[in-house]
Structures are given as C-alpha cells and as structure tokens.
Amino acid sequence: MRHGKKIKHLGRTAAHRKAMLANMGASLIEHKRIKTTVSKAKALKQYIEPLITKSKEDNTHNRRIVFSYLRNKYAVAELFREVVDKVGDRPGGYTRIIRTGNRLGDNAEMCIIELVDFNELYTNEKAKKSKSRRSRRGGKKKSAETGDHSSEAQAAAKPVAAEPSKSEAAEVPAEAPSAEAEQAQESAPEEQQSAEAQDQKAELEQKPEEADGEEGKEKES
C-alpha cells in the first residue's frame, strides 16, 4: 500500500522519473512552453517552481543546487538571466496548465504547461480587464458632460467673420479694367480720326464738282 507517499510515480522508477523531470524542466525553461499530459505537468509544476524561487538569489550555492536538479548548464544560465528578470516580482505561481483535450489512441488528458510571465496574450487581456473594472460609476455621464462643455467652448472660441460696413465697401477700390476694355478705349479715338478724315475728303470732292456746274451755267447764259 502507498500510504503517505505524496510523490506521483508516473509508472517509472525513481531514476527514470528524475531524469524525465530534469529534461522536461530544462525544455520548459528553454522554450517557455511545452505540451505533455496533465499528470506529468502537475509533477513538473511541483518540481520546477522551487527551482525558480531559488534563482531569485543569484549566487554560486543556488546555481549548484539548481544544476543538480536540471543537469543542464545552458538551462541554468537562462534561468538565472532571462527568466528571473520577468519572474522576480511574482511571489510563487510561476507556471500555468492549460488543458487541450484528450489524445488520440490512449485517450490521455493533454495540456500545455507554460511560464506565466512569458505569455503576452494573457497578460495584456488581464491588464485591459483590470483597467476597465477600476472605472467609477457615473464616469460616462461625466465624460459626456465634459464633452458637451468642450464643444460649447470650442464653438465660442471660433471667431465670427464680421460683415464689411458701407464705408469699408465704399473704400474698396474698383477692379482694374481688363485688357480687352483697354484695347477698345485705345482704338476708339483712332476710329473717330479715320471717320473725320473720310468726311473731309468727301467735302473736298464735292467742292470742285459744284464749281464746274456753276461755270457751265455761266457759259450758257
């Protein structure tokens, strides 16, 4: 009987179980997320979280203890450098288990175990929800009132275009004449002069004819 045995044996010997958990812990630290069965994920959660707590104090003693569990120097270096920067302020609960359904074949319960602070999607959604919950009652009313006041202030601040008075309208100079009007004014006196010259020529032609007629009459008489 297994009375008082809290360790999950996972159907393996002690050496096999420790090697498997060390390998899974190193993979979790390296990739920040792995897919496994629910029973293995729960065993890994109990195995890896105390090591993350140890990594908050970076000294040789803690590094050697963590290395004795993980047995991978690259995973230990990443744990004490990258992971601690994001996990340092969190008081426990460094991992999250997300169930993904049952596996085909043996119908085992599958899940994803990940480091909480490296999932940006979940953290952003929680931040947005927390911000929306902090809003006070009547905030919308206040925002609507402030919006009305601001629109009224903007309308009052806009300068109204003043209509020009009669005196100002009288002072406005007339528009300059166009080029066609100037040409017409210049050509008018020339036309008048040509018309006067033609009249003078006609008068001169009529005078000799009248003189010839008078001379003929005198001869007949």
C-alpha positions in Angstrom: 0.0 0.0 0.0 1.2 3.6 -0.8 0.1 5.3 2.4 1.9 8.6 3.0 3.5 8.6 -0.5 2.7 12.0 -2.0 5.1 11.7 -4.9 3.5 10.8 -8.3 5.4 7.8 -9.5 4.1 8.2 -13.1 4.7 4.4 -13.7 8.5 4.8 -13.7 11.4 4.1 -11.4 13.0 6.8 -9.3 16.0 7.3 -11.6 13.8 7.3 -14.7 11.4 9.8 -13.1 14.1 12.2 -12.0 15.8 12.1 -15.4 12.4 12.8 -17.2 11.5 15.7 -14.9 15.0 17.2 -15.3 14.7 17.0 -19.1 11.2 18.5 -19.1 12.3 21.3 -16.7 15.1 22.3 -19.0 12.8 22.2 -22.0 10.3 24.4 -20.2 12.9 27.0 -19.3 14.4 27.0 -22.8 11.1 27.1 -24.8 8.8 28.7 -22.1 6.0 26.3 -23.1 5.8 22.5 -23.6 2.9 20.1 -24.4 2.5 17.0 -22.2 0.0 15.0 -20.2 -1.8 16.5 -17.2 -0.3 14.1 -14.7 3.3 14.9 -15.9 2.5 18.6 -16.0 1.4 18.5 -12.3 4.5 16.6 -11.3 6.7 19.1 -13.3 5.0 22.1 -11.6 6.0 20.8 -8.2 9.5 20.1 -9.5 10.3 23.3 -11.3 8.7 26.1 -9.1 11.1 25.7 -6.1 14.0 26.0 -8.6 12.6 29.2 -9.9 12.3 30.5 -6.4 16.0 29.6 -5.8 17.0 31.5 -8.9 15.8 34.9 -7.4 19.1 34.9 -5.3 21.9 34.7 -7.8 24.9 33.1 -6.0 27.1 30.1 -6.6 25.4 27.9 -4.0 21.9 28.3 -5.5 23.3 27.8 -9.0 24.9 24.5 -7.9 21.6 23.3 -6.3 19.6 24.2 -9.4 22.2 22.4 -11.6 21.9 19.3 -9.5 18.2 19.1 -10.4 18.2 20.3 -14.1 21.6 18.8 -15.1 21.9 21.3 -18.0 24.2 24.3 -17.7 22.5 26.2 -20.5 19.1 25.9 -18.9 20.6 27.1 -15.5 22.2 30.1 -17.2 18.9 31.1 -18.9 17.0 30.6 -15.7 19.3 33.0 -13.8 19.4 35.6 -16.6 16.2 35.8 -18.6 13.6 34.1 -16.6 14.4 35.8 -13.3 14.0 39.3 -14.9 10.3 38.7 -15.5 9.5 36.4 -12.6 11.4 38.3 -9.9 8.4 40.2 -8.6 6.0 37.3 -8.6 5.5 35.5 -5.2 5.0 32.0 -6.5 2.7 30.5 -9.1 5.2 30.8 -12.0 3.6 28.2 -14.3 0.2 27.7 -15.8 -1.5 24.5 -17.0 -4.0 24.8 -20.0 -5.9 21.7 -20.8 -6.2 20.9 -24.6 -8.4 17.8 -24.6 -7.7 14.0 -24.9 -5.0 12.4 -27.0 -6.0 10.0 -29.8 -5.1 6.4 -29.2 -4.9 6.1 -25.4 -7.3 9.0 -24.7 -4.9 10.5 -22.2 -5.6 14.1 -20.9 -3.3 16.5 -22.7 -2.3 20.0 -21.7 0.2 22.8 -22.2 2.3 24.0 -19.3 3.9 27.4 -19.7 5.6 30.1 -17.7 3.0 32.7 -16.8 5.0 35.9 -17.4 6.1 34.9 -21.0 2.5 34.6 -22.3 1.9 38.2 -23.5 -1.6 37.5 -24.8 -3.0 36.5 -21.3 -1.1 39.3 -19.5 -2.4 42.0 -21.9 -6.0 40.8 -21.6 -5.8 40.8 -17.8 -4.4 44.4 -17.8 -7.2 45.6 -20.0 -9.8 44.0 -17.9 -8.4 45.4 -14.7 -8.3 48.9 -16.1 -11.9 48.7 -17.2 -13.0 47.5 -13.7 -11.5 50.4 -12.0 -13.8 52.9 -13.7 -16.2 54.6 -11.3 -19.9 54.9 -11.5 -21.1 57.9 -13.5 -17.9 58.1 -15.4 -19.7 58.0 -18.7 -22.0 60.9 -17.6 -19.1 63.0 -16.5 -17.3 62.3 -19.8 -20.4 63.2 -21.8 -20.8 66.5 -19.8 -17.2 67.4 -20.2 -17.6 66.6 -24.0 -20.6 69.0 -24.2 -18.7 71.8 -22.3 -15.7 71.4 -24.5 -17.8 71.5 -27.7 -19.5 74.7 -26.5 -16.2 76.3 -25.6 -14.8 75.5 -29.0 -17.8 77.0 -30.7 -17.5 80.1 -28.6 -13.8 80.4 -29.3 -14.2 80.3 -33.1 -14.0 83.9 -34.4 -17.1 85.1 -36.3 -16.3 86.7 -39.7 -17.6 90.3 -39.4 -19.5 91.7 -42.4 -17.9 94.7 -44.1 -19.6 98.1 -43.4 -20.8 100.5 -46.0 -17.8 102.8 -45.5 -15.4 99.9 -45.9 -17.3 98.8 -49.0 -17.0 102.3 -50.5 -13.3 102.4 -49.7 -12.7 99.2 -51.6 -11.1 100.2 -55.0 -12.7 99.2 -58.2 -11.3 96.3 -60.1 -8.7 97.1 -62.7 -10.1 97.2 -66.3 -9.4 94.2 -68.3 -7.1 94.0 -71.3 -10.0 93.9 -73.8 -11.5 97.1 -72.3 -8.2 98.9 -72.6 -7.8 97.9 -76.2 -11.3 99.1 -77.0 -10.6 102.5 -75.3 -7.4 102.9 -77.3 -9.0 102.0 -80.7 -12.0 104.4 -80.2 -10.1 107.7 -80.9 -8.3 106.2 -83.9 -11.7 105.2 -85.4 -13.0 108.7 -84.8 -10.0 110.3 -86.5 -10.4 108.0 -89.6 -14.1 108.9 -89.8 -13.3 112.7 -89.7 -10.6 112.3 -92.4 -13.1 110.5 -94.7 -15.7 113.3 -94.2 -13.1 115.9 -95.1 -12.2 114.0 -98.3 -15.8 113.8 -99.3 -16.3 117.6 -98.8 -13.2 118.3 -100.9 -14.5 116.1 -103.7 -17.9 117.8 -103.7 -16.5 121.4 -103.9 -14.9 121.0 -107.4 -18.0 119.4 -108.8 -20.1 122.3 -107.6 -17.6 124.8 -109.1 -17.7 123.0 -112.5 -21.5 123.2 -112.5 -21.6 126.9 -111.8 -19.1 127.6 -114.7 -21.3 125.7 -117.2 -24.3 127.7 -116.2 -22.4 131.0 -116.7 -21.3 129.9 -120.2 -24.8 129.0 -121.3 -26.1 132.3 -120.0 
